[in-house]
């Protein structure tokens, strides 16, 4: 499906920006982690917040952005029907109203969703925001020249599969109705209980048709949020946002918008970013990063300095690093071989290879260890702390490999501490104890992605990772295990090429559930059911450690993004 190929692009970005993320990648701060920071002064309005990033904020057009929860910097300019709850930890994984009065009202089978806009909503020029503007904003995201955003609407809306956007098709999407200026109705092809999560994507940003400048809109998009764009240089490399005087907390309870100015500077080396945040001189004292993690060496240095340690925010994103098997390749067609490897894995050594327990947490479930995903604890092939070589040998013997076997593990050569040589070598050492000789095949990132995402070239045994488009089991399990999402001629992420009718049917059944807590419980049960087939070996969930400047206040890190929320930050 189109969904998976675009999801992959976001995940690739997430792994750079969040695991340095995703995107994208969230247990929030734990006991002892800084949530406020910088002394005892209360947050207040005023000042300039500097954002130091490695990756430019490219394509600053709500149609082209692939974000979850509205994004971080984008969410300062673009409001959506719903958004993420701007709170620490698990509370931040909830979806809440933004432009709308509620998270949406479904019909009985969740194929029709109705929203009502709040009263008093305006753009940066004081003109009112209407439901027709949201419909138009969604429609323009279908235009080929504005591609790049989340693909779900093309897949979910009735009759939207071949729509080419309002520049070519003036009739628009009949699946979206606007009976009056404050009401918008969506008609879906099938039940989607998680539509409120989708409504957090920037494609749901209102765009006034009279102000649409097509591909140039990103240079000055019309703001519906607390800040407006006053400068966008080099395609998002230097972005300056100033306060939108028409925005008010009376109609936006989520964003605090304390600073007067947001100055985003990108294209910086990660080591430079962390050094500037560490030194915290001049404007850098009121600086943060949204895409640069502390690496193992940097974290060791920071941990040894109590002043720096007090300026580290800790978060988790819904993200799992794992071993993938292709059961169509021998010897991985034998479940006992897959189970043997599951038992032989030494997660302690893998965690160490990923940077240590401060940056990685061992995983035995595919779903992340968070309530919103429906996390249900299980360890179907208990390997203990150092791997269970004896059990692995026993299973190999039953599979006909009394003298062990030799396999090839494909990995990336990127230094990402996820699918990189360090992780592969740790697994090689552990499996050797079980009589499994592992030959390593390292590939450059593009070659690696092409090989593992193409059905015809997918290896039998390789490293992979997945992150969620929003904090739920749906966008986590469906792309990897729904047989109808196997892509023969494009980017495929169903690595085990599983097409199990009972799994597919349960995915459909859960998608009908609009009670998200009830749906989460069923996603957790499905995770365990799929886990019994040993198509993957969960290894670890990453932990994100981010420095921020000494004058930064009100640090909020939710379980939705795992990173500092700019909309909540104040500067001294």
N, C-alpha and C positions, 0 to 999 in steps of 0.2 A: 504493500500500500504506500501511497504518497507520504503518509504520516511518518513512516519509519525512516525514510531517507532524509527528511528534513530534521527529524528528531536527532539523527546522528550528527548533523552539523552543529546543532546546539550542544550536544553532549561533548563533541570534540572541543568546542569552545569552553565548555564547563570544566573539562579536565585540565585545561590550561589555566583558566582563571580561578577556579575554586580549589582545585587540588594543588595548586601552586603554593569543579567546577571543577561546572558547573560547578551549568550549570547548573549552576547551576547550578549538593551537593546539599539531621539538624537537631541535635539535642540542646542547642543553645548553651549559654554559659552554665557551668556547674558550680557547686559550692566552692567558694574561694576564688572564682574567676571575676575579673573586674567587669561590672555592669555599668557603673557610673563613671568613675575615674577622675583623676586630676584634682584632688583636694575636696573641699567641702562646699564649694560655691554651687548654688542652684542654677539650672539651665535658664538662660534668658535670651531674648531676641537681640539680633545685631551681629555685626562682624562678617568675616569672610571665611568660609570653609574651603580648604584646598583639597582636591582629590588627586592623588598620585597613582597612576595606573600604567600597566604595561601595554594593555590593548586599547586602541582608540575606540571611542563610542561611535562606530561607523553606522551609516544608514539610519540617521536619527529621524526616522519617519515611522509613525506608529504602525503603518501597514507592513513595513519591512523588518521590524524587530521581532526576534523570537525570545520572548521573556516569560517568566513565570511570576505570578503575583503582581504584574505590572512592571517588573524590573526594579533596578535600584535608582540610577540616575534618571532613566526615562520616567519613572513614577513621580518625579518632581514636576514634570511638565504635562504628562499625559494621565488623566484620570480615566477610569474604566467603570463598567457597570458594577463590578465587584472588585475586591482587592484582598490582599493578605492582611490578617490581623497584626498590627504593629506592636507586638509584645514579645518579651523574652520567652525562650523555650517552647514547650508544647502548645501554649496558648497562641503562639504565633503561627501555628500550622493550620489555623482555622480560616475559612473564607468568610468575609464580612461585606456588607454593602459599601459601595463607594458613591458613584453617581446615582445609583438606584436606592429605593427606600428599603429594600430587603435583598436577599440573595436569589430571588426568583421564585415564581409560583408555577409549579408544574401541573399539567393535567394528570389524569389518573395513571397513564402509562409512561409518563415522562417523555413524551414525544413533542409536547408543546410547552414552551416556557415563556412566561409573561413577566415583564418588568415595568415598574413605574419610576420615573425620574423624580428626584427631590425638587422641591420648589426653590427658586432663587438661584439656579446654577447659571454662571456666566463665563464667557471667554475672557482673555486678557484685555480685550477692548470694551468689555462691558455688555456685549450683545448676549442674548440668552442662548443657552444650549438646549437643543430640542432632540426628540427621538429620531427625527429625520436625519440629523447630523450623525448620530451613531450608526444608523442604517447605511448612510453614505460612506462613513469611515470604514465599515466592514466591506462594503462593495468594492471600494478602490483597492483593498488588499488583495483582490482577485486579479488585478491587472498584472499581466506578465512583467511589465517594466518596474513593478513594485513588489516583486516576489521576495521571499525570504522569511516571512512570518509563519506562525503556527498553521499547519495545514488542516486542522481538525474541522474547521467550518466547511471546507470544500467536501469533506467526507461525510459530515453530519447533516448539513442543511438539505432539505428536499430540493432536488433539481439543480444543485450547485456544482456538480462535478465538472461541467464543461463551460461554466460561466467565465467570461474574459474581462470582467470589470466594467465600470461605467463609461470609460473612454471609448470602448468599442460597442457596448451594449447599453443603450440609454434606458432600456426598460427596467433594469435593475433585477434584484432577487425577489421573486414573489414569495419565497419562504420567510421573508422578514416583513412584517406588517407594522405600520405606525398609525393606528386609528386616530390618535391625537398627538399633541406636541409633547406629552409626557409619558406615553405608553408605547412600548415596543414588544412585539410578539415574534418568537422564533418557532418555526415548524421543522422538526427533525425527521430524518429517514428512519430512525430507530430509537428506542429508549436510551436516554443518556442521563443517569442520575447525577453525574458529576458535571453537568453543564455550568453550575455556579463557579467551579474551578476554571473552566475554559473562559468564562466571562472576565477573568482577571488579565487575560492577554491584551497587549496593546492594540490589537485589531479592533477592540471594542471602544477605542477612544473616539470621541466625537470630532468630526472634521467638517467645518463649514464649507459647503460646495463652492461658494463664491470666492473663497480664499485658497482653494486648492490650486497649487502650481505644479502638479505632477511630480516629476523626479526632482524638482528643485524645492519641493515643500520642506524637505529636511533642513534646509538652510534657515528657515524661520517658520516652524510649525506653530499653529495658533494654540496657545496654552489654555488648558482647562484646569491646570494644577497650580500649586503655590508659586512656581517660578516660570519665567519666560526666557526664551533664548535671545540673547543680545549679541552673541558672537559664536560662530562655528567655523573654525579654521582647519584646513587640511583634513576634511572628512572626519570630523570628530576628534582630531588629535588635541585641539585646544577648544574647549567648550566653556562659555561663560554664561551663567544663568543669574538673572536678577529677579527680585521679588515681583510677583504679579499682584498689583494693588487691588484688583477686583476679586481676588481669592479671599475666602474667609473661613475660619474654623466653624462658623455657624452652619456651613454646609459640607464641611470636611472634618470629621472627628478623628481621622486616622493620622494625617500628616501634621507634625508639629511645626516644621518650617521655621526654625529659630534663626539661622543666619540670614543676612540680607543678600549675600552673594555666594554662589557656588562656582568655584574656579576649578575645572577639570583639566588636568594636564596628563597626556598619555604618551605612549611610545618610549617609556623609560625602562631601563634595565631593572630587573627585580632586585638585584643587589643594591642598586642606587636608591630604589624606593625604600627599602628597609633601612639603609644607612641614614637617609634623610629623616625618616620617621623616628629612628633611634636618637639621632642628634637633636632633633626637634628645635631647630633654630629659626628665628624669623617667622615667615609665613608657615613654615613646616610645623611649628608648634600647634597650629590649628589645622592639621592635615590628617587624612585617612587614606586608606586604599580599599578598593572594592574587588581587586582581582589578584593580589599578590600575597602568597602565604609565606610564613617563615619556614625555611628549610631546616633539616636536622642540625647542621652546624650553627646556623644563626640562632636557632631556638636554644641550643646549649649555652650560647653566649648570653642571651637574654635572660634565661632562667637563673643564671648566676648573679644577676643584678636586680635587686629587689625593686628599684625604681622603674626599670624597664619591664620587669615581670608584671608590675601593676598596670601596665599599659598594653596588655595583650588580651584581645578578645578571643574567646574559644567558641567554635560552633561546629555543627554537623549538618551536612546536606544529605538528602535521601539518595545514597550512592553506594554501590556495591562493586568491589573488585573480586573477580572469580576466575576459576578455570572453566573453560568450555570444552565439551566433547562433541564431536560429530559422529553419531552412532552408525553412519553409513560408511565409515572408514574403519577397517580392521586395525587393531583388535578391540576398538571401542564400541563395536557392535554388540559385544558381550557385556551385559550389565555387571557381571562379577568383576570384570577388569576395571570398570568405572568405579565400582564400590571399593575395590582394592586401593585404587589411587586416593579415593576419599578418605580411607582409613590411614593411609601412609603420610598424608600431608602434615607437616609440622608448622602450625600457624604461628607459633612463637618466633620461629626463625623468619617467617614471612613478614610478620609485624616489624621485626628488627630491620629487615631489608627495606621496609617502607618508611623508615625513619624513627622507629621506636613507638612505644605505647602512647606517647604524647601526641603522635600524628596518625596513629592507626589503631583500630580496635578489632580484634578477631571476630569473624562472622561464621556462624553455622547455618544461618537462614539466608535465603536470597533477598527477602524483604529487609529493609533497614530496621534497626532496633528503635522504632518510634511508633507510638500509638496510632498516629494518623494513617500510617500505612497498613495497619492491621497486624502489626508484628505479633507473631505467635511463636514462642520459644520452641525450638526443636533441634536435636542433634542426632540425625538418623544414622550416622556413621562415626561414632565418637572416636576421635583420634587422640584425645588427651592433649597435654601441653606440647608433647614432642613427637606426636605421630604414633600410630599403633602398627608397627612393622609386622608383628606376629600375626595379627588378624589379616593384614594385607597379604602376607605370604600364603595364609590358609586359603583365601579366596582365589589367589592366582593358581594355586594347586588344583582347586576345583574347576578352574577354567581351562586347565590343561597346560599351564605354564609352571611346571614343577621346578624348573631351573631358572625361573624369572623370565623377563622379556625386555626388549629394547624398543623405546618409542622416541618420537621427535616432538619437542615442545616449541611451538612458534610464539615468538614474542616481538615486541617493538624495541628498537634501539634508542628510542627517546628516553631521556633522563627524567621520567615523570614519577618514578617510585610507585608505579601502578602496574604497567605491563612491560616494564623495562628489564634489563639484564639482571639487576639485583634480585628481583622477585623470582625470575626464572632460575637463577643459580641456587637460591634457597630451596626451591622445590626439587631441583636436581639432586641436591645433597640429601634431602629427606627421603626421596623415593629410592635412592641407592640402598638405604638400609633395609628396604623391603624387597630387594632383588630386582628393582626396576632401573635399568640403565636409561638415562634421559640424555638424548642429544639435543642441543639447543640450536634453533634456527632463528637468528635475529634479523629483522628486516627494518629498513628505513620506514618512517611513519606512513607515508603515502602508500608504499608497497604493502605494508602490513595491513592497513585498513582495507585496501582493495582486495587482498587475498582472503581475509577472514569474513568479509561482507559479501562475497560472491559465492553463490551456491556451488558453482562448478569448480572452484579452487579452494573452498574452505578446508583447512587441514583437520586432522582428527583430534588434535590436542593443542589448545592455545590459550593465551591469557586474554581476558576481556573485562569490560566494566560497563556499568549502566547507571544512569541518573534519571530522576523523575522530572517530568514536566510540571507536576504539582504534587503535593504530599498526599498521595493515595496509592493503593496497590494497583489500581487500574493501569496507569501509564508505566508501571513497573513490570507487571506480569504479562500484559497482553502483547506488547511488541516482541517479547522473547519467547513466549510459549503458545500463542494463539496460532493454530495451523493456517488460518486464513490470512495471516500476515507474512507467510513465507513468500519472499519475492524471488522469482526465478531469474528475472532479467534486470535486476537493479540491486540497490543496497539492501541486503537481508540481515536481520538481527535475531531471527529465530535460529540460534546457533545449533540447537539440537534437532532442528527441522521437525519438531514435534507437531503432529496433527492428530490430536486425541479428541474425539467427539465429546467426551464427558468434560474435558477441560474447556473446550470451545463453548459448550452449552452453559457451563457455570459462569464463564465470563459474561455471556449474554444476560444471564439471570441476574448477576450482580449489577450490571449496568442499568437495570430497571429500578434499582433500589435508590430512593431519594434520601433516605435516612443514612447519612454518611457514616455514622458510628456503626450501624448495623452492617453496612457494606464493608467497612474495614474489617470486621470480625470474619466475614466470609472470604475476603482477600487473604487473610492470614491462614485460614483453613485450606484454601486452594494452594497457597505457597507450600504448605507441608505435603499435600497430596502430590504435587509435581515433584517435590524434593525426593520422594521415594524412588523416582526413576533414575536418580543419579545422573542427570544430564549436565549438571554444573556442580562445581565444588566452590561454595562461597569461601572467600579467604579473609577479607577485612573490609571495614568501612573507614574511610578517611576522616581525619579530624582537622579542622582548619584553625590555624593560629595566626592572627593578624595584629600587627602593631598599629597604634594610632598615636597622634601627637599629644604632648603633655597638656595642652589647653583644650582638649576635646572633652565634652561632657555628654551625659545621657546616652551612653552606648547601649543599644538594643540589638540583640542577635536572636532571631527567631528560628524555630525548627523548620521553617519554610525555605529559607535561603542559606542559613548557616553563616551568614556574614553580616557585618555591621549595616544597619539600616540608616541610610543618609537622611531620610525624612524625619528622623527623631533626634539627630545630633545637634548639639549647641556648642558654641565656642566661647572661651573665656573673654 
